[in-house]
């Protein structure tokens, strides 16, 4: 991307903290194809989960586990707080939708025990947690 690395959990070097400074010339991938779960049409995420308010980006359905979509909560300045985790746990149970999140530099899974075990094993082996 214009010579700079972009990685999850780190601010984009082209953000001024409120907007993209290269919006008109941003690359197709990852910028133009990426869409935050909060801004997706039909999103169930509440207003307070807007990334600039909670400093977390929700990636919806980025992977499938046993036929279920898996969401990912990615730090965009800070780890998900307890309010967000409580909301997402209730949402996950209601919609049978496991999710993963990072806290303190470690990744965790929320969902059925088999899902949690698989995420823990992948993380321990250094494997990708989602595709």
Phi, psi and omega in degrees: 000097178046032176087001179244143176279140175241128178220148181300141179088358179234141180298146176292135180292348180259011176263140174264012181097347181226337183200167177280128181275353179234030188311314183291333180246018180296147182288161179298311182238120016261350193293309185285334180271346181279139175218121178296138180303328180296325184268358181293147176301133179077014181301139176266359184287134182290163182306321183290351176268009174300130187310320181288348176264322185255351181061030176225138175254131178260122175258113185268137174056036183284349180208167177236133176234115180049044177083359181253138176291145179244129177261156181231128176259114186247130177299134173233041181141329175204159179291156175304135179273177184297324178301314180294316180296319178298315180297314184291326176297314178297316178298317180298316180294313182298320185257007182047061187224094181296160178215162175234154181206160176250147176209127180060030179083001178245152179259143181226154175243144173238127181158201179303152180309321180296323177295313180300318179295318180295318179296316180298318180293317178298315180298318180297327179274355180077020180276160175297138181270343176209164181249000000 
